[in-house]
C-alpha cells in the first residue's frame, strides 16, 4: 500500500494553498467521497496544521497517507481504501 503512495502519479490533485480551516478539510472529505478504492489523492497545502489534521482525518477513515514537507508546502498523498 505505501508503495502506491510513494510512487506513481496521483489520480487527483487538490491544491489548497492559501486556504484556511475548516474549508480544506471539507474539500478533502468531499473529494475522497467521490473517489474509487485504490485511487490516490494528493493534497497540496501551505497551512501547517494540515500536516496534523489531514492524517487525523485519514486515520479515522482507515485511509493510509504520506506527508512530505517541501519548504513551506505540504504534499499529502492519501490512498482511498474500501474501508470507509
mmCIF file of the N, C-alpha and C atoms, coordinates in Angstrom:
data_MODEL
# 
_entry.id   MODEL 
# 
loop_
_atom_site.group_PDB 
_atom_site.id 
_atom_site.type_symbol 
_atom_site.label_atom_id 
_atom_site.label_alt_id 
_atom_site.label_comp_id 
_atom_site.label_asym_id 
_atom_site.label_entity_id 
_atom_site.label_seq_id 
_atom_site.pdbx_PDB_ins_code 
_atom_site.Cartn_x 
_atom_site.Cartn_y 
_atom_site.Cartn_z 
_atom_site.occupancy 
_atom_site.B_iso_or_equiv 
_atom_site.pdbx_formal_charge 
_atom_site.auth_seq_id 
_atom_site.auth_comp_id 
_atom_site.auth_asym_id 
_atom_site.auth_atom_id 
_atom_site.pdbx_PDB_model_num 
ATOM 1   N N  . UNK A 1 1  ? 0.810   -1.200 0.000   1.00 0.00 ? 1  UNK A N  1 
ATOM 2   C CA . UNK A 1 1  ? 0.000   0.000  0.000   1.00 0.00 ? 1  UNK A CA 1 
ATOM 3   C C  . UNK A 1 1  ? 0.854   1.266  0.000   1.00 0.00 ? 1  UNK A C  1 
ATOM 4   N N  . UNK A 1 2  ? 1.887   1.309  0.841   1.00 0.00 ? 2  UNK A N  1 
ATOM 5   C CA . UNK A 1 2  ? 2.714   2.500  0.939   1.00 0.00 ? 2  UNK A CA 1 
ATOM 6   C C  . UNK A 1 2  ? 3.459   2.758  -0.367  1.00 0.00 ? 2  UNK A C  1 
ATOM 7   N N  . UNK A 1 3  ? 3.766   1.702  -1.136  1.00 0.00 ? 3  UNK A N  1 
ATOM 8   C CA . UNK A 1 3  ? 4.427   1.894  -2.430  1.00 0.00 ? 3  UNK A CA 1 
ATOM 9   C C  . UNK A 1 3  ? 3.559   2.743  -3.350  1.00 0.00 ? 3  UNK A C  1 
ATOM 10  N N  . UNK A 1 4  ? 2.264   2.510  -3.311  1.00 0.00 ? 4  UNK A N  1 
ATOM 11  C CA . UNK A 1 4  ? 1.341   3.270  -4.160  1.00 0.00 ? 4  UNK A CA 1 
ATOM 12  C C  . UNK A 1 4  ? 1.341   4.746  -3.763  1.00 0.00 ? 4  UNK A C  1 
ATOM 13  N N  . UNK A 1 5  ? 1.530   5.034  -2.479  1.00 0.00 ? 5  UNK A N  1 
ATOM 14  C CA . UNK A 1 5  ? 1.576   6.421  -2.025  1.00 0.00 ? 5  UNK A CA 1 
ATOM 15  C C  . UNK A 1 5  ? 2.889   7.094  -2.405  1.00 0.00 ? 5  UNK A C  1 
ATOM 16  N N  . UNK A 1 6  ? 3.981   6.340  -2.372  1.00 0.00 ? 6  UNK A N  1 
ATOM 17  C CA . UNK A 1 6  ? 5.307   6.906  -2.631  1.00 0.00 ? 6  UNK A CA 1 
ATOM 18  C C  . UNK A 1 6  ? 5.603   7.068  -4.113  1.00 0.00 ? 6  UNK A C  1 
ATOM 19  N N  . UNK A 1 7  ? 5.087   6.163  -4.920  1.00 0.00 ? 7  UNK A N  1 
ATOM 20  C CA . UNK A 1 7  ? 5.440   6.118  -6.333  1.00 0.00 ? 7  UNK A CA 1 
ATOM 21  C C  . UNK A 1 7  ? 4.230   6.393  -7.214  1.00 0.00 ? 7  UNK A C  1 
ATOM 22  N N  . UNK A 1 8  ? 4.509   6.790  -8.412  1.00 0.00 ? 8  UNK A N  1 
ATOM 23  C CA . UNK A 1 8  ? 3.438   6.979  -9.387  1.00 0.00 ? 8  UNK A CA 1 
ATOM 24  C C  . UNK A 1 8  ? 2.728   8.306  -9.242  1.00 0.00 ? 8  UNK A C  1 
ATOM 25  N N  . UNK A 1 9  ? 1.857   8.541  -10.201 1.00 0.00 ? 9  UNK A N  1 
ATOM 26  C CA . UNK A 1 9  ? 1.110   9.783  -10.280 1.00 0.00 ? 9  UNK A CA 1 
ATOM 27  C C  . UNK A 1 9  ? -0.183  9.658  -9.481  1.00 0.00 ? 9  UNK A C  1 
ATOM 28  N N  . UNK A 1 10 ? -0.552  10.733 -8.801  1.00 0.00 ? 10 UNK A N  1 
ATOM 29  C CA . UNK A 1 10 ? -1.816  10.749 -8.072  1.00 0.00 ? 10 UNK A CA 1 
ATOM 30  C C  . UNK A 1 10 ? -2.969  10.731 -9.081  1.00 0.00 ? 10 UNK A C  1 
ATOM 31  N N  . UNK A 1 11 ? -4.066  10.102 -8.698  1.00 0.00 ? 11 UNK A N  1 
ATOM 32  C CA . UNK A 1 11 ? -5.241  10.078 -9.565  1.00 0.00 ? 11 UNK A CA 1 
ATOM 33  C C  . UNK A 1 11 ? -5.915  11.447 -9.605  1.00 0.00 ? 11 UNK A C  1 
ATOM 34  N N  . UNK A 1 12 ? -5.861  12.156 -8.471  1.00 0.00 ? 12 UNK A N  1 
ATOM 35  C CA . UNK A 1 12 ? -6.429  13.500 -8.383  1.00 0.00 ? 12 UNK A CA 1 
ATOM 36  C C  . UNK A 1 12 ? -5.525  14.350 -7.510  1.00 0.00 ? 12 UNK A C  1 
ATOM 37  N N  . UNK A 1 13 ? -5.464  15.648 -7.823  1.00 0.00 ? 13 UNK A N  1 
ATOM 38  C CA . UNK A 1 13 ? -4.670  16.597 -7.045  1.00 0.00 ? 13 UNK A CA 1 
ATOM 39  C C  . UNK A 1 13 ? -5.590  17.718 -6.593  1.00 0.00 ? 13 UNK A C  1 
ATOM 40  N N  . UNK A 1 14 ? -5.492  18.052 -5.314  1.00 0.00 ? 14 UNK A N  1 
ATOM 41  C CA . UNK A 1 14 ? -6.302  19.110 -4.730  1.00 0.00 ? 14 UNK A CA 1 
ATOM 42  C C  . UNK A 1 14 ? -5.344  20.161 -4.167  1.00 0.00 ? 14 UNK A C  1 
ATOM 43  N N  . UNK A 1 15 ? -5.247  21.302 -4.825  1.00 0.00 ? 15 UNK A N  1 
ATOM 44  C CA . UNK A 1 15 ? -4.337  22.365 -4.412  1.00 0.00 ? 15 UNK A CA 1 
ATOM 45  C C  . UNK A 1 15 ? -5.086  23.324 -3.487  1.00 0.00 ? 15 UNK A C  1 
ATOM 46  N N  . UNK A 1 16 ? -4.725  23.293 -2.215  1.00 0.00 ? 16 UNK A N  1 
ATOM 47  C CA . UNK A 1 16 ? -5.406  24.102 -1.206  1.00 0.00 ? 16 UNK A CA 1 
ATOM 48  C C  . UNK A 1 16 ? -4.513  25.200 -0.640  1.00 0.00 ? 16 UNK A C  1 
ATOM 49  N N  . UNK A 1 17 ? -3.467  25.548 -1.360  1.00 0.00 ? 17 UNK A N  1 
ATOM 50  C CA . UNK A 1 17 ? -2.592  26.618 -0.885  1.00 0.00 ? 17 UNK A CA 1 
ATOM 51  C C  . UNK A 1 17 ? -3.388  27.907 -0.753  1.00 0.00 ? 17 UNK A C  1 
ATOM 52  N N  . UNK A 1 18 ? -3.168  28.590 0.378   1.00 0.00 ? 18 UNK A N  1 
ATOM 53  C CA . UNK A 1 18 ? -3.867  29.836 0.644   1.00 0.00 ? 18 UNK A CA 1 
ATOM 54  C C  . UNK A 1 18 ? -5.213  29.660 1.332   1.00 0.00 ? 18 UNK A C  1 
ATOM 55  N N  . UNK A 1 19 ? -5.665  28.432 1.465   1.00 0.00 ? 19 UNK A N  1 
ATOM 56  C CA . UNK A 1 19 ? -6.948  28.149 2.128   1.00 0.00 ? 19 UNK A CA 1 
ATOM 57  C C  . UNK A 1 19 ? -6.724  27.899 3.613   1.00 0.00 ? 19 UNK A C  1 
ATOM 58  N N  . UNK A 1 20 ? -7.681  28.322 4.437   1.00 0.00 ? 20 UNK A N  1 
ATOM 59  C CA . UNK A 1 20 ? -7.561  28.094 5.883   1.00 0.00 ? 20 UNK A CA 1 
ATOM 60  C C  . UNK A 1 20 ? -8.734  27.265 6.388   1.00 0.00 ? 20 UNK A C  1 
ATOM 61  N N  . UNK A 1 21 ? -8.542  26.658 7.548   1.00 0.00 ? 21 UNK A N  1 
ATOM 62  C CA . UNK A 1 21 ? -9.527  25.758 8.154   1.00 0.00 ? 21 UNK A CA 1 
ATOM 63  C C  . UNK A 1 21 ? -10.858 26.483 8.339   1.00 0.00 ? 21 UNK A C  1 
ATOM 64  N N  . UNK A 1 22 ? -11.953 25.772 8.212   1.00 0.00 ? 22 UNK A N  1 
ATOM 65  C CA . UNK A 1 22 ? -12.122 24.335 8.004   1.00 0.00 ? 22 UNK A CA 1 
ATOM 66  C C  . UNK A 1 22 ? -12.347 23.947 6.547   1.00 0.00 ? 22 UNK A C  1 
ATOM 67  N N  . UNK A 1 23 ? -12.364 24.904 5.622   1.00 0.00 ? 23 UNK A N  1 
ATOM 68  C CA . UNK A 1 23 ? -12.667 24.606 4.225   1.00 0.00 ? 23 UNK A CA 1 
ATOM 69  C C  . UNK A 1 23 ? -11.803 23.502 3.616   1.00 0.00 ? 23 UNK A C  1 
ATOM 70  N N  . UNK A 1 24 ? -10.475 23.492 3.838   1.00 0.00 ? 24 UNK A N  1 
ATOM 71  C CA . UNK A 1 24 ? -9.675  22.415 3.232   1.00 0.00 ? 24 UNK A CA 1 
ATOM 72  C C  . UNK A 1 24 ? -10.120 21.017 3.666   1.00 0.00 ? 24 UNK A C  1 
ATOM 73  N N  . UNK A 1 25 ? -10.420 20.860 4.941   1.00 0.00 ? 25 UNK A N  1 
ATOM 74  C CA . UNK A 1 25 ? -10.849 19.537 5.414   1.00 0.00 ? 25 UNK A CA 1 
ATOM 75  C C  . UNK A 1 25 ? -12.156 19.123 4.750   1.00 0.00 ? 25 UNK A C  1 
ATOM 76  N N  . UNK A 1 26 ? -13.057 20.063 4.597   1.00 0.00 ? 26 UNK A N  1 
ATOM 77  C CA . UNK A 1 26 ? -14.349 19.773 3.955   1.00 0.00 ? 26 UNK A CA 1 
ATOM 78  C C  . UNK A 1 26 ? -14.126 19.355 2.504   1.00 0.00 ? 26 UNK A C  1 
ATOM 79  N N  . UNK A 1 27 ? -13.265 20.083 1.794   1.00 0.00 ? 27 UNK A N  1 
ATOM 80  C CA . UNK A 1 27 ? -12.987 19.770 0.394   1.00 0.00 ? 27 UNK A CA 1 
ATOM 81  C C  . UNK A 1 27 ? -12.319 18.407 0.236   1.00 0.00 ? 27 UNK A C  1 
ATOM 82  N N  . UNK A 1 28 ? -11.408 18.077 1.151   1.00 0.00 ? 28 UNK A N  1 
ATOM 83  C CA . UNK A 1 28 ? -10.730 16.781 1.100   1.00 0.00 ? 28 UNK A CA 1 
ATOM 84  C C  . UNK A 1 28 ? -11.727 15.639 1.277   1.00 0.00 ? 28 UNK A C  1 
ATOM 85  N N  . UNK A 1 29 ? -12.592 15.750 2.272   1.00 0.00 ? 29 UNK A N  1 
ATOM 86  C CA . UNK A 1 29 ? -13.579 14.699 2.526   1.00 0.00 ? 29 UNK A CA 1 
ATOM 87  C C  . UNK A 1 29 ? -14.525 14.561 1.336   1.00 0.00 ? 29 UNK A C  1 
ATOM 88  N N  . UNK A 1 30 ? -14.965 15.685 0.774   1.00 0.00 ? 30 UNK A N  1 
ATOM 89  C CA . UNK A 1 30 ? -15.846 15.634 -0.404  1.00 0.00 ? 30 UNK A CA 1 
ATOM 90  C C  . UNK A 1 30 ? -15.164 14.904 -1.561  1.00 0.00 ? 30 UNK A C  1 
ATOM 91  N N  . UNK A 1 31 ? -13.922 15.262 -1.823  1.00 0.00 ? 31 UNK A N  1 
ATOM 92  C CA . UNK A 1 31 ? -13.194 14.658 -2.943  1.00 0.00 ? 31 UNK A CA 1 
ATOM 93  C C  . UNK A 1 31 ? -13.008 13.163 -2.710  1.00 0.00 ? 31 UNK A C  1 
ATOM 94  N N  . UNK A 1 32 ? -12.595 12.784 -1.487  1.00 0.00 ? 32 UNK A N  1 
ATOM 95  C CA . UNK A 1 32 ? -12.397 11.367 -1.185  1.00 0.00 ? 32 UNK A CA 1 
ATOM 96  C C  . UNK A 1 32 ? -13.696 10.574 -1.317  1.00 0.00 ? 32 UNK A C  1 
ATOM 97  N N  . UNK A 1 33 ? -14.803 11.185 -0.933  1.00 0.00 ? 33 UNK A N  1 
ATOM 98  C CA . UNK A 1 33 ? -16.100 10.502 -1.032  1.00 0.00 ? 33 UNK A CA 1 
ATOM 99  C C  . UNK A 1 33 ? -16.466 10.157 -2.472  1.00 0.00 ? 33 UNK A C  1 
ATOM 100 N N  . UNK A 1 34 ? -15.917 10.887 -3.449  1.00 0.00 ? 34 UNK A N  1 
ATOM 101 C CA . UNK A 1 34 ? -16.236 10.644 -4.852  1.00 0.00 ? 34 UNK A CA 1 
ATOM 102 C C  . UNK A 1 34 ? -15.176 9.825  -5.583  1.00 0.00 ? 34 UNK A C  1 
ATOM 103 N N  . UNK A 1 35 ? -14.133 9.435  -4.859  1.00 0.00 ? 35 UNK A N  1 
ATOM 104 C CA . UNK A 1 35 ? -13.068 8.636  -5.468  1.00 0.00 ? 35 UNK A CA 1 
ATOM 105 C C  . UNK A 1 35 ? -13.328 7.152  -5.253  1.00 0.00 ? 35 UNK A C  1 
ATOM 106 N N  . UNK A 1 36 ? -12.698 6.347  -6.104  1.00 0.00 ? 36 UNK A N  1 
ATOM 107 C CA . UNK A 1 36 ? -12.835 4.897  -6.007  1.00 0.00 ? 36 UNK A CA 1 
ATOM 108 C C  . UNK A 1 36 ? -11.733 4.323  -5.129  1.00 0.00 ? 36 UNK A C  1 
ATOM 109 N N  . UNK A 1 37 ? -11.999 3.178  -4.523  1.00 0.00 ? 37 UNK A N  1 
ATOM 110 C CA . UNK A 1 37 ? -10.987 2.480  -3.729  1.00 0.00 ? 37 UNK A CA 1 
ATOM 111 C C  . UNK A 1 37 ? -9.773  2.198  -4.616  1.00 0.00 ? 37 UNK A C  1 
ATOM 112 N N  . UNK A 1 38 ? -8.587  2.440  -4.058  1.00 0.00 ? 38 UNK A N  1 
ATOM 113 C CA . UNK A 1 38 ? -7.350  2.218  -4.792  1.00 0.00 ? 38 UNK A CA 1 
ATOM 114 C C  . UNK A 1 38 ? -6.796  3.471  -5.447  1.00 0.00 ? 38 UNK A C  1 
ATOM 115 N N  . UNK A 1 39 ? -7.588  4.539  -5.489  1.00 0.00 ? 39 UNK A N  1 
ATOM 116 C CA . UNK A 1 39 ? -7.116  5.792  -6.078  1.00 0.00 ? 39 UNK A CA 1 
ATOM 117 C C  . UNK A 1 39 ? -6.356  6.619  -5.039  1.00 0.00 ? 39 UNK A C  1 
ATOM 118 N N  . UNK A 1 40 ? -5.439  7.466  -5.542  1.00 0.00 ? 40 UNK A N  1 
ATOM 119 C CA . UNK A 1 40 ? -4.630  8.315  -4.668  1.00 0.00 ? 40 UNK A CA 1 
ATOM 120 C C  . UNK A 1 40 ? -4.984  9.779  -4.889  1.00 0.00 ? 40 UNK A C  1 
ATOM 121 N N  . UNK A 1 41 ? -5.239  10.475 -3.790  1.00 0.00 ? 41 UNK A N  1 
ATOM 122 C CA . UNK A 1 41 ? -5.483  11.910 -3.797  1.00 0.00 ? 41 UNK A CA 1 
ATOM 123 C C  . UNK A 1 41 ? -4.248  12.598 -3.238  1.00 0.00 ? 41 UNK A C  1 
ATOM 124 N N  . UNK A 1 42 ? -3.711  13.558 -3.974  1.00 0.00 ? 42 UNK A N  1 
ATOM 125 C CA . UNK A 1 42 ? -2.598  14.348 -3.463  1.00 0.00 ? 42 UNK A CA 1 
ATOM 126 C C  . UNK A 1 42 ? -3.124  15.722 -3.084  1.00 0.00 ? 42 UNK A C  1 
ATOM 127 N N  . UNK A 1 43 ? -2.896  16.103 -1.835  1.00 0.00 ? 43 UNK A N  1 
ATOM 128 C CA . UNK A 1 43 ? -3.326  17.397 -1.319  1.00 0.00 ? 43 UNK A CA 1 
ATOM 129 C C  . UNK A 1 43 ? -2.089  18.271 -1.165  1.00 0.00 ? 43 UNK A C  1 
ATOM 130 N N  . UNK A 1 44 ? -2.159  19.482 -1.700  1.00 0.00 ? 44 UNK A N  1 
ATOM 131 C CA . UNK A 1 44 ? -1.066  20.440 -1.573  1.00 0.00 ? 44 UNK A CA 1 
ATOM 132 C C  . UNK A 1 44 ? -1.573  21.583 -0.705  1.00 0.00 ? 44 UNK A C  1 
ATOM 133 N N  . UNK A 1 45 ? -0.834  21.881 0.360   1.00 0.00 ? 45 UNK A N  1 
ATOM 134 C CA . UNK A 1 45 ? -1.260  22.921 1.299   1.00 0.00 ? 45 UNK A CA 1 
ATOM 135 C C  . UNK A 1 45 ? -0.049  23.652 1.857   1.00 0.00 ? 45 UNK A C  1 
ATOM 136 N N  . UNK A 1 46 ? -0.267  24.915 2.207   1.00 0.00 ? 46 UNK A N  1 
ATOM 137 C CA . UNK A 1 46 ? 0.790   25.682 2.864   1.00 0.00 ? 46 UNK A CA 1 
ATOM 138 C C  . UNK A 1 46 ? 0.393   26.038 4.294   1.00 0.00 ? 46 UNK A C  1 
ATOM 139 N N  . UNK A 1 47 ? -0.662  25.420 4.778   1.00 0.00 ? 47 UNK A N  1 
ATOM 140 C CA . UNK A 1 47 ? -1.121  25.667 6.147   1.00 0.00 ? 47 UNK A CA 1 
ATOM 141 C C  . UNK A 1 47 ? -0.589  24.565 7.061   1.00 0.00 ? 47 UNK A C  1 
ATOM 142 N N  . UNK A 1 48 ? 0.233   24.967 8.023   1.00 0.00 ? 48 UNK A N  1 
ATOM 143 C CA . UNK A 1 48 ? 0.923   23.993 8.870   1.00 0.00 ? 48 UNK A CA 1 
ATOM 144 C C  . UNK A 1 48 ? 0.002   23.018 9.603   1.00 0.00 ? 48 UNK A C  1 
ATOM 145 N N  . UNK A 1 49 ? -1.142  23.454 10.136  1.00 0.00 ? 49 UNK A N  1 
ATOM 146 C CA . UNK A 1 49 ? -2.000  22.476 10.829  1.00 0.00 ? 49 UNK A CA 1 
ATOM 147 C C  . UNK A 1 49 ? -2.467  21.319 9.945   1.00 0.00 ? 49 UNK A C  1 
ATOM 148 N N  . UNK A 1 50 ? -2.425  21.511 8.622   1.00 0.00 ? 50 UNK A N  1 
ATOM 149 C CA . UNK A 1 50 ? -2.872  20.451 7.722   1.00 0.00 ? 50 UNK A CA 1 
ATOM 150 C C  . UNK A 1 50 ? -2.005  19.197 7.851   1.00 0.00 ? 50 UNK A C  1 
ATOM 151 N N  . UNK A 1 51 ? -0.756  19.380 8.265   1.00 0.00 ? 51 UNK A N  1 
ATOM 152 C CA . UNK A 1 51 ? 0.149   18.241 8.443   1.00 0.00 ? 51 UNK A CA 1 
ATOM 153 C C  . UNK A 1 51 ? -0.307  17.346 9.593   1.00 0.00 ? 51 UNK A C  1 
ATOM 154 N N  . UNK A 1 52 ? -1.159  17.883 10.451  1.00 0.00 ? 52 UNK A N  1 
ATOM 155 C CA . UNK A 1 52 ? -1.706  17.113 11.573  1.00 0.00 ? 52 UNK A CA 1 
ATOM 156 C C  . UNK A 1 52 ? -3.158  16.723 11.296  1.00 0.00 ? 52 UNK A C  1 
ATOM 157 N N  . UNK A 1 53 ? -3.948  17.674 10.794  1.00 0.00 ? 53 UNK A N  1 
ATOM 158 C CA . UNK A 1 53 ? -5.379  17.412 10.631  1.00 0.00 ? 53 UNK A CA 1 
ATOM 159 C C  . UNK A 1 53 ? -5.684  16.412 9.527   1.00 0.00 ? 53 UNK A C  1 
ATOM 160 N N  . UNK A 1 54 ? -4.976  16.498 8.407   1.00 0.00 ? 54 UNK A N  1 
ATOM 161 C CA . UNK A 1 54 ? -5.252  15.555 7.317   1.00 0.00 ? 54 UNK A CA 1 
ATOM 162 C C  . UNK A 1 54 ? -4.932  14.120 7.720   1.00 0.00 ? 54 UNK A C  1 
ATOM 163 N N  . UNK A 1 55 ? -3.748  13.847 8.301   1.00 0.00 ? 55 UNK A N  1 
ATOM 164 C CA . UNK A 1 55 ? -3.511  12.467 8.762   1.00 0.00 ? 55 UNK A CA 1 
ATOM 165 C C  . UNK A 1 55 ? -4.545  11.988 9.781   1.00 0.00 ? 55 UNK A C  1 
ATOM 166 N N  . UNK A 1 56 ? -5.052  12.894 10.614  1.00 0.00 ? 56 UNK A N  1 
ATOM 167 C CA . UNK A 1 56 ? -6.080  12.508 11.596  1.00 0.00 ? 56 UNK A CA 1 
ATOM 168 C C  . UNK A 1 56 ? -7.378  12.114 10.886  1.00 0.00 ? 56 UNK A C  1 
ATOM 169 N N  . UNK A 1 57 ? -7.748  12.871 9.862   1.00 0.00 ? 57 UNK A N  1 
ATOM 170 C CA . UNK A 1 57 ? -8.945  12.538 9.082   1.00 0.00 ? 57 UNK A CA 1 
ATOM 171 C C  . UNK A 1 57 ? -8.760  11.172 8.413   1.00 0.00 ? 57 UNK A C  1 
ATOM 172 N N  . UNK A 1 58 ? -7.581  10.977 7.838   1.00 0.00 ? 58 UNK A N  1 
ATOM 173 C CA . UNK A 1 58 ? -7.296  9.708  7.147   1.00 0.00 ? 58 UNK A CA 1 
ATOM 174 C C  . UNK A 1 58 ? -7.353  8.528  8.116   1.00 0.00 ? 58 UNK A C  1 
ATOM 175 N N  . UNK A 1 59 ? -6.745  8.693  9.271   1.00 0.00 ? 59 UNK A N  1 
ATOM 176 C CA . UNK A 1 59 ? -6.735  7.615  10.265  1.00 0.00 ? 59 UNK A CA 1 
ATOM 177 C C  . UNK A 1 59 ? -8.152  7.252  10.683  1.00 0.00 ? 59 UNK A C  1 
ATOM 178 N N  . UNK A 1 60 ? -9.005  8.264  10.890  1.00 0.00 ? 60 UNK A N  1 
ATOM 179 C CA . UNK A 1 60 ? -10.379 7.993  11.320  1.00 0.00 ? 60 UNK A CA 1 
ATOM 180 C C  . UNK A 1 60 ? -11.182 7.257  10.249  1.00 0.00 ? 60 UNK A C  1 
ATOM 181 N N  . UNK A 1 61 ? -10.784 7.381  8.979   1.00 0.00 ? 61 UNK A N  1 
ATOM 182 C CA . UNK A 1 61 ? -11.473 6.723  7.880   1.00 0.00 ? 61 UNK A CA 1 
ATOM 183 C C  . UNK A 1 61 ? -10.770 5.460  7.404   1.00 0.00 ? 61 UNK A C  1 
ATOM 184 N N  . UNK A 1 62 ? -9.596  5.180  7.977   1.00 0.00 ? 62 UNK A N  1 
ATOM 185 C CA . UNK A 1 62 ? -8.852  3.985  7.588   1.00 0.00 ? 62 UNK A CA 1 
ATOM 186 C C  . UNK A 1 62 ? -8.081  4.136  6.294   1.00 0.00 ? 62 UNK A C  1 
ATOM 187 N N  . UNK A 1 63 ? -7.752  5.371  5.902   1.00 0.00 ? 63 UNK A N  1 
ATOM 188 C CA . UNK A 1 63 ? -7.012  5.628  4.675   1.00 0.00 ? 63 UNK A CA 1 
ATOM 189 C C  . UNK A 1 63 ? -5.542  5.860  5.000   1.00 0.00 ? 63 UNK A C  1 
ATOM 190 N N  . UNK A 1 64 ? -4.640  5.092  4.431   1.00 0.00 ? 64 UNK A N  1 
ATOM 191 C CA . UNK A 1 64 ? -3.213  5.356  4.618   1.00 0.00 ? 64 UNK A CA 1 
ATOM 192 C C  . UNK A 1 64 ? -2.849  6.689  3.957   1.00 0.00 ? 64 UNK A C  1 
ATOM 193 N N  . UNK A 1 65 ? -1.909  7.417  4.572   1.00 0.00 ? 65 UNK A N  1 
ATOM 194 C CA . UNK A 1 65 ? -1.464  8.656  3.957   1.00 0.00 ? 65 UNK A CA 1 
ATOM 195 C C  . UNK A 1 65 ? 0.024   8.852  4.203   1.00 0.00 ? 65 UNK A C  1 
ATOM 196 N N  . UNK A 1 66 ? 0.605   9.700  3.397   1.00 0.00 ? 66 UNK A N  1 
ATOM 197 C CA . UNK A 1 66 ? 2.023   10.003 3.475   1.00 0.00 ? 66 UNK A CA 1 
ATOM 198 C C  . UNK A 1 66 ? 2.178   11.500 3.302   1.00 0.00 ? 66 UNK A C  1 
ATOM 199 N N  . UNK A 1 67 ? 2.862   12.151 4.256   1.00 0.00 ? 67 UNK A N  1 
ATOM 200 C CA . UNK A 1 67 ? 3.045   13.592 4.214   1.00 0.00 ? 67 UNK A CA 1 
ATOM 201 C C  . UNK A 1 67 ? 4.513   13.932 4.002   1.00 0.00 ? 67 UNK A C  1 
ATOM 202 N N  . UNK A 1 68 ? 4.759   14.865 3.072   1.00 0.00 ? 68 UNK A N  1 
ATOM 203 C CA . UNK A 1 68 ? 6.120   15.320 2.786   1.00 0.00 ? 68 UNK A CA 1 
ATOM 204 C C  . UNK A 1 68 ? 6.111   16.838 2.805   1.00 0.00 ? 68 UNK A C  1 
ATOM 205 N N  . UNK A 1 69 ? 7.063   17.423 3.523   1.00 0.00 ? 69 UNK A N  1 
ATOM 206 C CA . UNK A 1 69 ? 7.180   18.877 3.569   1.00 0.00 ? 69 UNK A CA 1 
ATOM 207 C C  . UNK A 1 69 ? 8.254   19.314 2.582   1.00 0.00 ? 69 UNK A C  1 
ATOM 208 N N  . UNK A 1 70 ? 7.889   20.276 1.730   1.00 0.00 ? 70 UNK A N  1 
ATOM 209 C CA . UNK A 1 70 ? 8.807   20.839 0.744   1.00 0.00 ? 70 UNK A CA 1 
ATOM 210 C C  . UNK A 1 70 ? 8.847   22.347 0.985   1.00 0.00 ? 70 UNK A C  1 
ATOM 211 N N  . UNK A 1 71 ? 9.819   22.823 1.761   1.00 0.00 ? 71 UNK A N  1 
ATOM 212 C CA . UNK A 1 71 ? 9.860   24.241 2.125   1.00 0.00 ? 71 UNK A CA 1 
ATOM 213 C C  . UNK A 1 71 ? 8.691   24.560 3.029   1.00 0.00 ? 71 UNK A C  1 
ATOM 214 N N  . UNK A 1 72 ? 7.807   25.448 2.583   1.00 0.00 ? 72 UNK A N  1 
ATOM 215 C CA . UNK A 1 72 ? 6.628   25.804 3.375   1.00 0.00 ? 72 UNK A CA 1 
ATOM 216 C C  . UNK A 1 72 ? 5.368   25.103 2.867   1.00 0.00 ? 72 UNK A C  1 
ATOM 217 N N  . UNK A 1 73 ? 5.547   24.180 1.944   1.00 0.00 ? 73 UNK A N  1 
ATOM 218 C CA . UNK A 1 73 ? 4.408   23.478 1.346   1.00 0.00 ? 73 UNK A CA 1 
ATOM 219 C C  . UNK A 1 73 ? 4.385   22.019 1.790   1.00 0.00 ? 73 UNK A C  1 
ATOM 220 N N  . UNK A 1 74 ? 3.183   21.531 2.048   1.00 0.00 ? 74 UNK A N  1 
ATOM 221 C CA . UNK A 1 74 ? 2.982   20.122 2.395   1.00 0.00 ? 74 UNK A CA 1 
ATOM 222 C C  . UNK A 1 74 ? 2.332   19.417 1.212   1.00 0.00 ? 74 UNK A C  1 
ATOM 223 N N  . UNK A 1 75 ? 2.845   18.245 0.890   1.00 0.00 ? 75 UNK A N  1 
ATOM 224 C CA . UNK A 1 75 ? 2.223   17.369 -0.101  1.00 0.00 ? 75 UNK A CA 1 
ATOM 225 C C  . UNK A 1 75 ? 1.808   16.115 0.651   1.00 0.00 ? 75 UNK A C  1 
ATOM 226 N N  . UNK A 1 76 ? 0.513   15.908 0.717   1.00 0.00 ? 76 UNK A N  1 
ATOM 227 C CA . UNK A 1 76 ? -0.006  14.778 1.471   1.00 0.00 ? 76 UNK A CA 1 
ATOM 228 C C  . UNK A 1 76 ? -0.767  13.888 0.499   1.00 0.00 ? 76 UNK A C  1 
ATOM 229 N N  . UNK A 1 77 ? -0.293  12.655 0.387   1.00 0.00 ? 77 UNK A N  1 
ATOM 230 C CA . UNK A 1 77 ? -0.916  11.680 -0.520  1.00 0.00 ? 77 UNK A CA 1 
ATOM 231 C C  . UNK A 1 77 ? -1.763  10.725 0.303   1.00 0.00 ? 77 UNK A C  1 
ATOM 232 N N  . UNK A 1 78 ? -2.989  10.543 -0.148  1.00 0.00 ? 78 UNK A N  1 
ATOM 233 C CA . UNK A 1 78 ? -3.978  9.729  0.573   1.00 0.00 ? 78 UNK A CA 1 
ATOM 234 C C  . UNK A 1 78 ? -4.443  8.607  -0.355  1.00 0.00 ? 78 UNK A C  1 
ATOM 235 N N  . UNK A 1 79 ? -4.396  7.386  0.154   1.00 0.00 ? 79 UNK A N  1 
ATOM 236 C CA . UNK A 1 79 ? -4.892  6.235  -0.598  1.00 0.00 ? 79 UNK A CA 1 
ATOM 237 C C  . UNK A 1 79 ? -6.306  5.930  -0.145  1.00 0.00 ? 79 UNK A C  1 
ATOM 238 N N  . UNK A 1 80 ? -7.239  6.070  -1.074  1.00 0.00 ? 80 UNK A N  1 
ATOM 239 C CA . UNK A 1 80 ? -8.632  5.747  -0.766  1.00 0.00 ? 80 UNK A CA 1 
ATOM 240 C C  . UNK A 1 80 ? -8.752  4.232  -0.726  1.00 0.00 ? 80 UNK A C  1 
ATOM 241 N N  . UNK A 1 81 ? -9.193  3.717  0.391   1.00 0.00 ? 81 UNK A N  1 
ATOM 242 C CA . UNK A 1 81 ? -9.389  2.281  0.530   1.00 0.00 ? 81 UNK A CA 1 
ATOM 243 C C  . UNK A 1 81 ? -10.881 1.984  0.592   1.00 0.00 ? 81 UNK A C  1 
ATOM 244 N N  . UNK A 1 82 ? -11.230 0.728  0.569   1.00 0.00 ? 82 UNK A N  1 
ATOM 245 C CA . UNK A 1 82 ? -12.625 0.340  0.612   1.00 0.00 ? 82 UNK A CA 1 
ATOM 246 C C  . UNK A 1 82 ? -13.191 0.297  2.014   1.00 0.00 ? 82 UNK A C  1 
ATOM 247 N N  . UNK A 1 83 ? -12.398 0.718  3.024   1.00 0.00 ? 83 UNK A N  1 
ATOM 248 C CA . UNK A 1 83 ? -12.831 0.566  4.410   1.00 0.00 ? 83 UNK A CA 1 
ATOM 249 C C  . UNK A 1 83 ? -13.797 1.646  4.857   1.00 0.00 ? 83 UNK A C  1 
ATOM 250 N N  . UNK A 1 84 ? -13.941 2.737  4.124   1.00 0.00 ? 84 UNK A N  1 
ATOM 251 C CA . UNK A 1 84 ? -14.859 3.800  4.557   1.00 0.00 ? 84 UNK A CA 1 
ATOM 252 C C  . UNK A 1 84 ? -15.642 4.346  3.378   1.00 0.00 ? 84 UNK A C  1 
# 
